[in-house]
Amino acid sequence: MSRFIPLHPCPLCDKTDGRCRETETGLILCMTLTTVGDRLLGWRCIKLSRDGHWGVWIPDDGQYDPQAEAERQRELQIIRAVRAKAEIERRANAMPVVERDRHYRVLLDSLTLHPLDRADLTRRGLTGEQIKRAGFKSVEQWQQLDCALPHTLPGVQLDGRSLNAQPGYLCPIRNTQGQIVACQVRLREETAGRYRWLTSATKKRPNGATPHYKNGELPLAVFRPSEVDSEAIALCEGTAAKPFILSERLNRITVGAAGGQFASSPHCFKVTLDKLSKELETRRLELYPDAGCVKNPGVMEQYCRMADLVKSWGFELGVMWWGQVEKGLDPDELFWRVAS
């Protein structure tokens, strides 16, 4: 197994700043690595980062063949190039938004809502009218369809008569114009990562249609309440039930991003904010962070990237804080309890 060499100072870079250390991931970092194949103290480097500043090391068993390793690296480069080309072609052929909207509406009209899924939404404080307006519908494993849909619609299998889905309920994702551009599935069974994009890409079908736009960005979700408070635009993690519920509670148009990754869809994000800010005549944004987010470096990094973007675009960003340092009530839960 590979691991960090816990030496201080590091014999490679002669530094004691913690760059070369033992961590849970079991890799070795060093800022002075130069070539694959370097050896030191019974270890050898097998991989460098793109910037050449760190490397992955494994125990040196004396059987390393530089020529075989070089050939393996060439094969990997070819594989990566082929996959990158396939991704570019797939995105270029991505179904236009107008068609996605039309076909997803046909799909949703053909589905119903499972009692367990309805109970979950009701538990979260939604009324029957709100559930209907959001368009939540249930799917089962490999959901069979009553009518054929294009296999180029993300989520549809090659036969056009079934979905690549697991049991749960579909959450339609709409843009600023109300068009359904994608869907996520909220899984019925407890599991890590309970929300999944509806996609046709699988191990057996790696080039299947995905929810990405032609520019490679994932969609953001825009939720409009029946009555709109135009003082600010709300930002919330997620693209499914959570931002919809928050929008209903606050009476504010809410923009949601999967995992809070607004900055990973910069073009879509800017177009969305420009349109909404013009419509509402406001440049104020309000971020409603999840409970416990400050203890998650990955989430905080996403929030910081987003903050830098919106400030560079001339927006004013406020962060709504109620002391949610620890895991607890998220914004959709908090404002429901306050309102009730």
Secondary structure, DSSP 8 states (H G I E B T S, - for coil): -------SS-TTT---SSSS---TT-----TT--STT-EETTEEEEEE-TTSS-EEEEE--S---HHHHHHHHHHHHHHHHHHHHHHHHHHHT---HHHHHHHHHHHHHT----HHHHHHHHHTT--HHHHHHHT-EEE-TT-B-SS---TTSTTB-TTSSBBS--SEEEEEEE-TT--EEEEEEEESS--SS-EEE-----SS-TTS--S--TTS----EEE--SS--TT-EEEEE-SSHHHHHHHHHHTS-EEEEGGG-GGGSHHHHHHHHHHHHHHHT--EEEEE--TTGGG-HHHHHHHHHHHHHHHHTT-EEEE--S---SS---HHHHHHHHH-
